[in-house]
C-alpha cells in the first residue's frame, strides 16, 4: 500500500505582498475560468452521496461494472446527464450509474479522496466492480483514492480493496500533472493559498495542484495496477494544457486526443460520450482487456534504508501476472548503466529483487519481462528511490 505523509505537503504558503495579491486577483478575474468553472454555480441536478446512502444496489446486470461520474471545479453532477442517458441506452440500469456531486471540491484532495471511497461504497457495497469517469479537477481525488487503498495489488485482496475494484479510470481534461494553466502560475496565484480569499478560485484543492510535494507523491506511481487508465484531451480545451492532462504511457495507460471540444464540453460532447461508453463496456465481467489476459508487469517501486544523511536502496519490487513464468528484471541507473539483469521468482503476482551492498538511492529505469502461456510481455518504469 502506498502511504502518503501529507503533513508537510499541505503547509500553507504566505502572502508576501498585498499589492501583488490585488494585481493578481484583478488579472485572474479577467482571465479564463479555471478547471471548467462557470460564472455562477448551478443548483445540483445530479445524484448526491447523501441521497444514495440507502444504496448498496446490486444492479440488474452485474457482469457490467457500475459507473461513477465525478464532475470538476464549480460544476455539478448534471454535467454527466447526457452521458448517463447513453449508458442506459447501452444496457446499464439507472441504478448502476452514480453521478457523485461533491460539493466540497474546495477542500483538500486527500479529504475528497476518502469521501469518494465512502460515497462509492455506500452506493455499491465493497465488492462491486466499478468504472470511474472524472472531469477536470475530479480526476485528482478519484485517482488518489485508487492509490491510497489496497496497494500493492494481490489477487487475495482483489475483492476487499477499493482500488483493486476499479476496473477503469477515465479522465476528461484532468490537471493530472499540475495546475495546467500557465497564467495561473505566472500570475502567482499560489501566493493566495491559505488566505481564505478568492474562495471560488484559489482553494485547498487547487493549491495542492501547485504544490510540488503533493504532485510528486501523487505521480510517483501514477497508474497502479490492476486499474486501466485513459486520459482524454482536446487541443481546443482552452483551460487545462494538454501536456498536464496526459499521464506517462504504460501497459495499463494511454491517452486519446479528440479535436474540437472545449474544456467544459468534454463530459457533454457526443463523440467523447460514445467513446467512453464503448471503452467502459469493454470491461464487461470486470475483465480488463489485455493480450491473452496477461497481467502487464508494472506497479514498480524500491525500498530504502537511511543511515545518517545517506539513503540506500535495499530492493526493487513490482507486479506481474500471477501465472507468469521466467520473470526477468533489468535495472539501469541514471548514468544509463545496467546494474542488474537477472531472473527473479514471483509469488501471487509479486516479485522482489534484493540489492546486495550499499547502492545510493536515486532514479532508476526498471524493465520487467514476463512470460505468460508462452507469450512475452514487458514494461519499463522509472522508479525513484
C-alpha positions as a Markdown table, in Angstrom:
| # | Residue | x | y | z |
|---|---|---|---|---|
| 1 | Unk | 0.0 | 0.0 | 0.0 |
| 2 | Unk | 1.3 | 3.4 | -0.9 |
| 3 | Unk | 1.4 | 5.7 | 2.2 |
| 4 | Unk | 1.4 | 9.4 | 1.9 |
| 5 | Unk | 2.8 | 11.8 | 4.5 |
| 6 | Unk | 0.8 | 14.9 | 3.9 |
| 7 | Unk | 1.9 | 16.9 | 6.9 |
| 8 | Unk | 4.4 | 19.0 | 5.1 |
| 9 | Unk | 2.7 | 18.9 | 1.8 |
| 10 | Unk | -0.4 | 20.8 | 2.9 |
| 11 | Unk | 1.6 | 23.6 | 4.6 |
| 12 | Unk | 0.2 | 26.9 | 3.6 |
| 13 | Unk | 2.2 | 29.5 | 1.7 |
| 14 | Unk | 2.4 | 33.0 | 3.0 |
| 15 | Unk | 1.3 | 36.0 | 1.0 |
| 16 | Unk | 4.3 | 38.4 | 0.8 |
| 17 | Unk | 2.7 | 41.5 | -0.6 |
| 18 | Unk | -0.8 | 42.8 | -0.6 |
| 19 | Unk | -0.1 | 44.8 | -3.7 |
| 20 | Unk | 0.8 | 41.6 | -5.6 |
| 21 | Unk | -2.3 | 39.9 | -4.5 |
| 22 | Unk | -4.5 | 42.8 | -5.6 |
| 23 | Unk | -3.0 | 42.8 | -9.0 |
| 24 | Unk | -3.1 | 39.1 | -9.2 |
| 25 | Unk | -6.8 | 38.9 | -8.3 |
| 26 | Unk | -7.7 | 41.6 | -10.9 |
| 27 | Unk | -5.9 | 39.7 | -13.6 |
| 28 | Unk | -7.4 | 36.4 | -12.5 |
| 29 | Unk | -10.9 | 37.6 | -12.7 |
| 30 | Unk | -10.4 | 38.9 | -16.2 |
| 31 | Unk | -8.8 | 35.6 | -17.4 |
| 32 | Unk | -10.3 | 32.3 | -18.5 |
| 33 | Unk | -12.2 | 30.3 | -15.9 |
| 34 | Unk | -10.1 | 27.5 | -14.3 |
| 35 | Unk | -11.0 | 23.8 | -14.5 |
| 36 | Unk | -14.3 | 24.3 | -16.2 |
| 37 | Unk | -15.7 | 26.9 | -13.9 |
| 38 | Unk | -18.9 | 28.7 | -14.7 |
| 39 | Unk | -19.7 | 32.3 | -13.5 |
| 40 | Unk | -22.3 | 31.0 | -11.1 |
| 41 | Unk | -22.7 | 27.6 | -9.6 |
| 42 | Unk | -25.9 | 26.0 | -10.8 |
| 43 | Unk | -28.3 | 24.1 | -8.5 |
| 44 | Unk | -27.4 | 20.4 | -8.2 |
| 45 | Unk | -29.3 | 18.3 | -10.6 |
| 46 | Unk | -27.4 | 15.0 | -10.1 |
| 47 | Unk | -27.1 | 12.3 | -7.5 |
| 48 | Unk | -25.5 | 13.1 | -4.2 |
| 49 | Unk | -23.8 | 10.6 | -1.8 |
| 50 | Unk | -26.3 | 11.5 | 0.8 |
| 51 | Unk | -29.3 | 10.8 | -1.4 |
| 52 | Unk | -27.9 | 7.4 | -2.2 |
| 53 | Unk | -26.9 | 6.4 | 1.3 |
| 54 | Unk | -29.5 | 3.7 | 1.4 |
| 55 | Unk | -27.9 | 2.1 | -1.5 |
| 56 | Unk | -25.7 | -1.0 | -2.0 |
| 57 | Unk | -27.7 | -1.5 | -5.1 |
| 58 | Unk | -26.8 | -4.8 | -6.8 |
| 59 | Unk | -27.7 | -3.8 | -10.3 |
| 60 | Unk | -29.7 | -5.7 | -12.9 |
| 61 | Unk | -26.6 | -6.8 | -14.8 |
| 62 | Unk | -23.7 | -7.5 | -12.5 |
| 63 | Unk | -21.5 | -8.5 | -15.4 |
| 64 | Unk | -21.2 | -4.8 | -16.3 |
| 65 | Unk | -19.3 | -2.6 | -13.9 |
| 66 | Unk | -21.1 | 0.1 | -12.1 |
| 67 | Unk | -20.2 | 3.5 | -13.4 |
| 68 | Unk | -19.3 | 6.5 | -11.2 |
| 69 | Unk | -19.1 | 10.0 | -12.7 |
| 70 | Unk | -17.2 | 12.9 | -10.9 |
| 71 | Unk | -17.6 | 16.5 | -12.0 |
| 72 | Unk | -15.0 | 19.2 | -12.0 |
| 73 | Unk | -14.5 | 22.5 | -10.1 |
| 74 | Unk | -17.6 | 24.6 | -9.5 |
| 75 | Unk | -19.7 | 22.2 | -11.6 |
| 76 | Unk | -22.4 | 19.7 | -10.7 |
| 77 | Unk | -23.3 | 16.1 | -11.3 |
| 78 | Unk | -25.6 | 17.4 | -14.1 |
| 79 | Unk | -22.5 | 17.6 | -16.3 |
| 80 | Unk | -23.0 | 13.9 | -17.0 |
| 81 | Unk | -26.7 | 13.9 | -17.7 |
| 82 | Unk | -26.3 | 13.1 | -21.4 |
| 83 | Unk | -23.5 | 10.6 | -20.8 |
| 84 | Unk | -25.7 | 8.7 | -18.3 |
| 85 | Unk | -28.5 | 8.5 | -20.9 |
| 86 | Unk | -26.1 | 6.9 | -23.3 |
| 87 | Unk | -25.1 | 4.3 | -20.8 |
| 88 | Unk | -28.7 | 3.5 | -20.2 |
| 89 | Unk | -29.2 | 3.0 | -23.9 |
| 90 | Unk | -26.2 | 0.8 | -23.9 |
| 91 | Unk | -27.7 | -1.6 | -21.4 |
| 92 | Unk | -26.9 | -0.2 | -17.9 |
| 93 | Unk | -29.7 | 0.0 | -15.4 |
| 94 | Unk | -30.0 | 3.5 | -14.0 |
| 95 | Unk | -29.3 | 2.1 | -10.5 |
| 96 | Unk | -25.8 | 1.2 | -11.7 |
| 97 | Unk | -25.0 | 4.8 | -12.7 |
| 98 | Unk | -23.9 | 7.2 | -9.9 |
| 99 | Unk | -23.0 | 10.8 | -10.5 |
| 100 | Unk | -21.2 | 11.9 | -7.3 |
| 101 | Unk | -21.9 | 15.6 | -6.6 |
| 102 | Unk | -19.1 | 16.5 | -4.3 |
| 103 | Unk | -19.9 | 20.0 | -3.1 |
| 104 | Unk | -16.8 | 20.1 | -1.0 |
| 105 | Unk | -14.5 | 20.2 | -4.1 |
| 106 | Unk | -12.8 | 23.3 | -2.5 |
| 107 | Unk | -11.4 | 21.0 | 0.3 |
| 108 | Unk | -8.2 | 19.1 | 0.2 |
| 109 | Unk | -8.0 | 16.4 | -2.5 |
| 110 | Unk | -7.0 | 13.9 | 0.2 |
| 111 | Unk | -10.2 | 14.6 | 2.1 |
| 112 | Unk | -12.2 | 14.3 | -1.0 |
| 113 | Unk | -10.5 | 11.0 | -1.9 |
| 114 | Unk | -11.8 | 9.5 | 1.3 |
| 115 | Unk | -15.2 | 11.0 | 0.8 |
| 116 | Unk | -15.2 | 9.4 | -2.7 |
| 117 | Unk | -14.4 | 6.0 | -1.4 |
| 118 | Unk | -17.2 | 6.3 | 1.2 |
| 119 | Unk | -19.7 | 7.5 | -1.4 |
| 120 | Unk | -19.0 | 4.6 | -3.8 |
| 121 | Unk | -19.0 | 2.0 | -1.0 |
| 122 | Unk | -22.3 | 3.4 | 0.3 |
| 123 | Unk | -23.8 | 3.2 | -3.1 |
| 124 | Unk | -22.5 | -0.1 | -4.4 |
| 125 | Unk | -21.1 | -2.0 | -1.4 |
| 126 | Unk | -17.5 | -3.2 | -1.1 |
| 127 | Unk | -17.2 | -5.9 | -3.7 |
| 128 | Unk | -18.8 | -4.5 | -6.9 |
| 129 | Unk | -16.5 | -3.7 | -9.8 |
| 130 | Unk | -16.6 | 0.0 | -10.7 |
| 131 | Unk | -15.6 | 2.2 | -13.7 |
| 132 | Unk | -14.8 | 5.8 | -12.9 |
| 133 | Unk | -15.3 | 8.7 | -15.3 |
| 134 | Unk | -13.9 | 12.0 | -14.0 |
| 135 | Unk | -13.9 | 15.5 | -15.5 |
| 136 | Unk | -11.2 | 18.1 | -14.8 |
| 137 | Unk | -10.5 | 18.6 | -11.1 |
| 138 | Unk | -12.5 | 15.5 | -10.3 |
| 139 | Unk | -9.6 | 13.5 | -11.8 |
| 140 | Unk | -7.4 | 14.2 | -8.8 |
| 141 | Unk | -9.3 | 12.9 | -5.7 |
| 142 | Unk | -10.5 | 9.9 | -7.7 |
| 143 | Unk | -7.0 | 8.8 | -8.8 |
| 144 | Unk | -5.7 | 9.5 | -5.3 |
| 145 | Unk | -8.5 | 7.2 | -3.9 |
| 146 | Unk | -7.3 | 4.4 | -6.1 |
| 147 | Unk | -3.7 | 4.8 | -4.9 |
| 148 | Unk | -4.5 | 5.1 | -1.2 |
| 149 | Unk | -6.1 | 1.7 | -0.9 |
| 150 | Unk | -5.0 | -1.8 | -1.4 |
| 151 | Unk | -1.6 | -1.4 | -2.8 |
| 152 | Unk | 0.4 | -3.3 | -3.9 |
| 153 | Unk | -2.1 | -5.4 | -5.8 |
| 154 | Unk | -2.5 | -9.0 | -4.8 |
| 155 | Unk | -5.2 | -11.5 | -6.0 |
| 156 | Unk | -6.2 | -12.2 | -2.4 |
| 157 | Unk | -7.1 | -8.6 | -1.8 |
| 158 | Unk | -9.0 | -8.0 | -5.1 |
| 159 | Unk | -12.5 | -8.2 | -3.5 |
| 160 | Unk | -11.6 | -6.3 | -0.4 |
| 161 | Unk | -9.8 | -3.2 | -1.5 |
| 162 | Unk | -11.4 | -0.2 | -3.1 |
| 163 | Unk | -8.5 | 0.4 | -5.6 |
| 164 | Unk | -8.5 | -3.1 | -6.8 |
| 165 | Unk | -12.2 | -2.9 | -7.6 |
| 166 | Unk | -11.8 | 0.0 | -10.0 |
| 167 | Unk | -11.6 | -1.7 | -13.4 |
| 168 | Unk | -11.1 | 1.5 | -15.3 |
| 169 | Unk | -10.5 | 5.2 | -14.7 |
| 170 | Unk | -11.1 | 7.8 | -17.5 |
| 171 | Unk | -10.0 | 11.4 | -17.1 |
| 172 | Unk | -11.6 | 14.1 | -19.2 |
| 173 | Unk | -9.2 | 17.1 | -19.4 |
| 174 | Unk | -7.8 | 16.5 | -15.9 |
| 175 | Unk | -5.0 | 18.6 | -14.5 |
| 176 | Unk | -3.1 | 15.4 | -13.7 |
| 177 | Unk | 0.4 | 16.7 | -13.7 |
| 178 | Unk | -0.2 | 20.2 | -12.2 |
| 179 | Unk | -2.4 | 23.3 | -12.4 |
| 180 | Unk | -2.3 | 23.1 | -16.2 |
| 181 | Unk | -2.8 | 26.8 | -16.7 |
| 182 | Unk | 0.3 | 28.9 | -17.4 |
| 183 | Unk | -1.4 | 32.1 | -16.5 |
| 184 | Unk | -2.4 | 30.6 | -13.1 |
| 185 | Unk | 1.2 | 30.1 | -12.2 |
| 186 | Unk | 2.6 | 33.2 | -13.9 |
| 187 | Unk | 0.2 | 35.4 | -12.1 |
| 188 | Unk | 1.4 | 34.0 | -8.8 |
| 189 | Unk | -2.0 | 32.8 | -7.6 |
| 190 | Unk | -0.2 | 30.3 | -5.4 |
| 191 | Unk | 0.6 | 33.3 | -3.1 |
| 192 | Unk | -3.1 | 33.4 | -2.2 |
| 193 | Unk | -3.2 | 29.8 | -0.9 |
| 194 | Unk | -4.2 | 29.6 | 2.7 |
| 195 | Unk | -5.5 | 33.1 | 2.9 |
| 196 | Unk | -9.2 | 32.3 | 2.7 |
| 197 | Unk | -9.8 | 34.7 | -0.2 |
| 198 | Unk | -10.9 | 34.2 | -3.7 |
| 199 | Unk | -12.9 | 31.3 | -2.4 |
| 200 | Unk | -14.2 | 30.1 | -5.7 |
| 201 | Unk | -10.9 | 30.5 | -7.4 |
| 202 | Unk | -8.0 | 29.6 | -5.1 |
| 203 | Unk | -8.9 | 26.7 | -2.9 |
| 204 | Unk | -7.2 | 23.9 | -0.9 |
| 205 | Unk | -7.8 | 21.5 | -3.8 |
| 206 | Unk | -6.3 | 23.9 | -6.4 |
| 207 | Unk | -3.4 | 24.9 | -4.2 |
| 208 | Unk | -2.4 | 21.3 | -3.9 |
| 209 | Unk | -2.0 | 21.1 | -7.7 |
| 210 | Unk | 0.6 | 23.9 | -7.4 |
| 211 | Unk | 2.4 | 22.1 | -4.6 |
| 212 | Unk | 5.4 | 20.2 | -6.0 |
| 213 | Unk | 5.5 | 17.8 | -3.0 |
| 214 | Unk | 1.9 | 16.8 | -3.3 |
| 215 | Unk | 2.1 | 16.3 | -7.1 |
| 216 | Unk | 5.4 | 14.4 | -6.8 |
| 217 | Unk | 3.8 | 11.9 | -4.4 |
| 218 | Unk | 0.6 | 11.6 | -6.5 |
| 219 | Unk | 2.6 | 10.9 | -9.6 |
| 220 | Unk | 5.4 | 8.8 | -8.3 |
| 221 | Unk | 3.4 | 5.7 | -9.3 |
| 222 | Unk | 0.6 | 7.4 | -11.3 |
| 223 | Unk | -1.2 | 4.4 | -12.7 |
| 224 | Unk | -1.0 | 1.4 | -10.3 |
| 225 | Unk | -2.5 | -1.9 | -11.3 |
| 226 | Unk | -4.9 | -3.5 | -11.7 |
| 227 | Unk | -6.9 | -0.4 | -12.9 |
| 228 | Unk | -6.8 | 0.5 | -16.6 |
| 229 | Unk | -6.3 | 4.2 | -17.2 |
| 230 | Unk | -7.1 | 6.6 | -20.1 |
| 231 | Unk | -6.8 | 10.4 | -20.4 |
| 232 | Unk | -9.0 | 12.2 | -23.0 |
| 233 | Unk | -7.8 | 15.6 | -24.0 |
| 234 | Unk | -8.6 | 18.1 | -26.7 |
| 235 | Unk | -6.3 | 20.7 | -28.4 |
| 236 | Unk | -9.3 | 23.1 | -28.2 |
| 237 | Unk | -9.6 | 22.6 | -24.4 |
| 238 | Unk | -8.8 | 26.3 | -23.7 |
| 239 | Unk | -8.4 | 25.8 | -19.9 |
| 240 | Unk | -6.1 | 22.9 | -19.0 |
| 241 | Unk | -3.0 | 22.4 | -21.0 |
| 242 | Unk | -2.9 | 19.1 | -22.9 |
| 243 | Unk | 0.6 | 18.4 | -21.6 |
| 244 | Unk | -0.6 | 18.1 | -18.0 |
| 245 | Unk | -3.6 | 16.0 | -18.8 |
| 246 | Unk | -1.7 | 13.0 | -20.1 |
| 247 | Unk | 0.0 | 10.6 | -17.7 |
| 248 | Unk | 3.0 | 8.6 | -18.7 |
| 249 | Unk | 2.3 | 5.8 | -21.2 |
| 250 | Unk | 2.2 | 2.4 | -19.6 |
| 251 | Unk | 0.8 | -1.1 | -20.4 |
| 252 | Unk | -2.3 | -0.1 | -18.5 |
| 253 | Unk | -2.5 | 3.6 | -19.5 |
| 254 | Unk | -3.0 | 5.5 | -22.7 |
| 255 | Unk | -4.2 | 8.9 | -23.9 |
| 256 | Unk | -6.7 | 9.9 | -26.6 |
| 257 | Unk | -7.0 | 13.2 | -28.5 |
| 258 | Unk | -10.4 | 14.4 | -29.6 |
| 259 | Unk | -10.3 | 17.6 | -31.6 |
| 260 | Unk | -12.8 | 20.5 | -31.4 |
| 261 | Unk | -14.0 | 20.1 | -27.8 |
| 262 | Unk | -13.8 | 22.8 | -25.2 |
| 263 | Unk | -12.9 | 22.1 | -21.6 |
| 264 | Unk | -16.5 | 22.5 | -20.2 |
| 265 | Unk | -18.0 | 20.4 | -23.0 |
| 266 | Unk | -15.7 | 17.3 | -22.5 |
| 267 | Unk | -18.3 | 15.4 | -20.4 |
| 268 | Unk | -21.1 | 16.6 | -22.7 |
| 269 | Unk | -19.7 | 16.1 | -26.2 |
| 270 | Unk | -21.3 | 13.3 | -28.2 |
| 271 | Unk | -18.0 | 12.0 | -29.6 |
| 272 | Unk | -16.5 | 11.8 | -26.1 |
| 273 | Unk | -19.6 | 10.2 | -24.7 |
| 274 | Unk | -19.7 | 7.5 | -27.4 |
| 275 | Unk | -16.0 | 6.7 | -26.8 |
| 276 | Unk | -16.4 | 6.5 | -23.0 |
| 277 | Unk | -19.4 | 4.2 | -23.2 |
| 278 | Unk | -17.6 | 1.9 | -25.7 |
| 279 | Unk | -14.5 | 1.9 | -23.5 |
| 280 | Unk | -16.3 | 1.0 | -20.3 |
| 281 | Unk | -18.3 | -1.7 | -22.0 |
| 282 | Unk | -15.1 | -3.5 | -22.8 |
| 283 | Unk | -14.8 | -4.2 | -19.1 |
| 284 | Unk | -17.8 | -6.5 | -19.0 |
| 285 | Unk | -17.5 | -9.2 | -16.3 |
| 286 | Unk | -14.9 | -7.0 | -14.6 |
| 287 | Unk | -12.2 | -8.2 | -17.0 |
| 288 | Unk | -9.5 | -5.9 | -18.3 |
| 289 | Unk | -8.6 | -6.1 | -22.0 |
| 290 | Unk | -5.1 | -7.5 | -22.3 |
| 291 | Unk | -3.5 | -9.8 | -24.8 |
| 292 | Unk | -4.1 | -13.4 | -23.7 |
| 293 | Unk | -5.4 | -12.0 | -20.4 |
| 294 | Unk | -1.8 | -11.2 | -19.4 |
| 295 | Unk | -1.3 | -9.1 | -16.3 |
| 296 | Unk | 1.2 | -6.5 | -17.6 |
| 297 | Unk | 4.3 | -6.1 | -15.5 |
| 298 | Unk | 4.1 | -2.7 | -13.7 |
| 299 | Unk | 3.5 | -1.1 | -10.3 |
| 300 | Unk | 7.2 | -1.0 | -9.6 |
| 301 | Unk | 8.9 | 0.6 | -6.5 |
| 302 | Unk | 12.0 | 0.5 | -4.4 |
| 303 | Unk | 12.6 | 0.0 | -0.7 |
| 304 | Unk | 15.3 | 2.1 | 1.0 |
| 305 | Unk | 17.1 | 2.5 | 4.3 |
| 306 | Unk | 18.7 | 5.7 | 5.6 |
| 307 | Unk | 21.9 | 5.8 | 7.6 |
| 308 | Unk | 22.8 | 9.3 | 8.7 |
| 309 | Unk | 22.4 | 11.6 | 5.7 |
| 310 | Unk | 22.7 | 8.9 | 3.2 |
| 311 | Unk | 19.8 | 6.7 | 1.7 |
| 312 | Unk | 20.5 | 3.3 | 0.2 |
| 313 | Unk | 18.4 | 1.0 | -1.9 |
| 314 | Unk | 17.6 | -2.4 | -0.4 |
| 315 | Unk | 15.4 | -3.9 | -3.0 |
| 316 | Unk | 13.2 | -3.4 | -6.1 |
| 317 | Unk | 9.7 | -4.9 | -6.4 |
| 318 | Unk | 6.7 | -4.9 | -8.7 |
| 319 | Unk | 3.7 | -6.8 | -10.1 |
| 320 | Unk | 3.3 | -9.4 | -12.8 |
| 321 | Unk | 0.6 | -11.8 | -13.9 |
| 322 | Unk | 0.2 | -14.4 | -11.2 |
| 323 | Unk | 0.6 | -17.0 | -13.9 |
| 324 | Unk | 3.9 | -15.5 | -15.2 |
| 325 | Unk | 7.0 | -17.6 | -15.6 |
| 326 | Unk | 10.6 | -16.6 | -16.4 |
| 327 | Unk | 10.3 | -13.1 | -14.9 |
| 328 | Unk | 13.4 | -11.1 | -15.7 |
| 329 | Unk | 14.3 | -7.7 | -14.2 |
| 330 | Unk | 16.7 | -5.2 | -15.8 |
| 331 | Unk | 17.7 | -2.1 | -13.7 |
| 332 | Unk | 19.5 | 0.8 | -15.3 |
| 333 | Unk | 20.9 | 3.7 | -13.3 |
| 334 | Unk | 20.8 | 7.5 | -14.1 |
| 335 | Unk | 24.1 | 7.1 | -16.0 |
| 336 | Unk | 22.3 | 4.6 | -18.3 |
| 337 | Unk | 24.4 | 1.8 | -17.0 |
| 338 | Unk | 22.8 | -1.6 | -16.5 |
| 339 | Unk | 23.4 | -2.6 | -12.8 |
| 340 | Unk | 21.1 | -5.6 | -12.6 |
| 341 | Unk | 19.9 | -8.1 | -15.2 |
| 342 | Unk | 18.7 | -11.2 | -13.7 |
| 343 | Unk | 15.7 | -13.6 | -13.3 |
| 344 | Unk | 13.5 | -13.4 | -10.2 |
| 345 | Unk | 10.8 | -15.6 | -8.8 |
| 346 | Unk | 7.2 | -14.3 | -8.3 |
| 347 | Unk | 4.6 | -15.2 | -5.7 |
| 348 | Unk | 0.9 | -14.3 | -6.1 |
| 349 | Unk | 1.8 | -11.8 | -8.8 |
| 350 | Unk | 4.6 | -10.0 | -6.9 |
| 351 | Unk | 8.3 | -10.1 | -7.4 |
| 352 | Unk | 11.2 | -8.8 | -5.4 |
| 353 | Unk | 14.9 | -8.2 | -6.3 |
| 354 | Unk | 17.1 | -7.8 | -3.2 |
| 355 | Unk | 20.1 | -5.4 | -3.6 |
| 356 | Unk | 23.3 | -6.5 | -2.0 |
| 357 | Unk | 25.8 | -3.9 | -0.9 |
| 358 | Unk | 25.3 | -0.2 | -0.5 |
| 359 | Unk | 23.7 | 1.4 | -3.5 |
| 360 | Unk | 22.8 | 5.0 | -3.2 |
| 361 | Unk | 19.2 | 6.0 | -3.8 |
| 362 | Unk | 18.2 | 7.9 | -7.0 |
| 363 | Unk | 16.3 | 7.4 | -10.2 |
| 364 | Unk | 16.4 | 4.0 | -11.9 |
| 365 | Unk | 14.9 | 2.7 | -15.1 |
| 366 | Unk | 13.4 | -0.7 | -14.3 |
| 367 | Unk | 12.3 | -3.1 | -17.1 |
| 368 | Unk | 10.4 | -6.3 | -16.3 |
| 369 | Unk | 9.9 | -9.1 | -18.9 |
| 370 | Unk | 7.5 | -11.9 | -18.1 |
| 371 | Unk | 6.2 | -14.9 | -20.0 |
| 372 | Unk | 2.6 | -15.9 | -19.7 |
| 373 | Unk | 1.3 | -19.0 | -21.6 |
| 374 | Unk | 4.4 | -18.8 | -23.9 |
| 375 | Unk | 3.9 | -15.2 | -24.8 |
| 376 | Unk | 6.3 | -12.5 | -23.7 |
| 377 | Unk | 5.2 | -9.1 | -22.2 |
| 378 | Unk | 7.4 | -6.3 | -20.9 |
| 379 | Unk | 7.1 | -2.9 | -19.3 |
| 380 | Unk | 9.5 | -0.2 | -18.3 |
| 381 | Unk | 9.0 | 2.3 | -15.5 |
| 382 | Unk | 11.1 | 5.0 | -13.8 |
| 383 | Unk | 11.5 | 4.2 | -10.1 |
| 384 | Unk | 12.5 | 7.0 | -7.8 |
| 385 | Unk | 14.2 | 5.7 | -4.6 |
